[in-house]
Amino acid sequence: MKKNGFTFVELIVIIGLLALLAIIIGTNMVGLQGKQQDKTYEAFKKKLESAACLYIEKSNPESYKGTGTWNNFRSTCRTTSGCNVNLGWLIEEGLISEDLANPSIEDDKKTEEKENAVVNMKSKTVHVSYNNGTKKCEYNE
């Protein structure tokens, strides 16, 4: 007698293997998405930090928005524990775009929350410090 098709046990084994394969692929995709979000956020921070470092080294002291003179501000950064550069200053100087959004804000959040986040971003700072002549700029989250 000739048999056609698969037995019940063979079907269960194949379905189990397909389910296992789907789970493995699914978890890897979630991990890749998380890594991409981390890279995007790191690029965002780098952009802010390099803009703040450039702001400190700018040759136009009239553009300084803080209190005191520009030379005092620059020397304070170099001789003390550092100084903070407000992101609002960087936007005003055109070093970063006002449309630059923090990628850690999820896309599915309401538009109003995103607009508030842009306003809140302007009040954030980048800390600039010098250690043995080496400048270090760090975004204050």
Stockholm file with secondary structure:
# STOCKHOLM 1.0

chainA/1-141         MKKNGFTFVELIVIIGLLALLAIIIGTNMVGLQGKQQDKTYEAFKKKLESAACLYIEKSNPESYKGTGTWNNFRSTCRTTSGCNVNLGWLIEEGLISEDLANPSIEDDKKTEEKENAVVNMKSKTVHVSYNNGTKKCEYNE
#=GR chainA/1-141 SS CCCCSCCHHHHHHHHHHHHHHHHHHHHHHHHHHHHHHHHHHHHHHHHHHHHHHHHHHCSCGGGCCSSSCHHHHHHHHHHSSCEEEEHHHHHHTTSSCTTCCCTTSCTTSCHHHHHHHHHHHHTCEEEEEEETTEEEEEECC
#=GC SS_cons         CCCCSCCHHHHHHHHHHHHHHHHHHHHHHHHHHHHHHHHHHHHHHHHHHHHHHHHHHCSCGGGCCSSSCHHHHHHHHHHSSCEEEEHHHHHHTTSSCTTCCCTTSCTTSCHHHHHHHHHHHHTCEEEEEEETTEEEEEECC
//
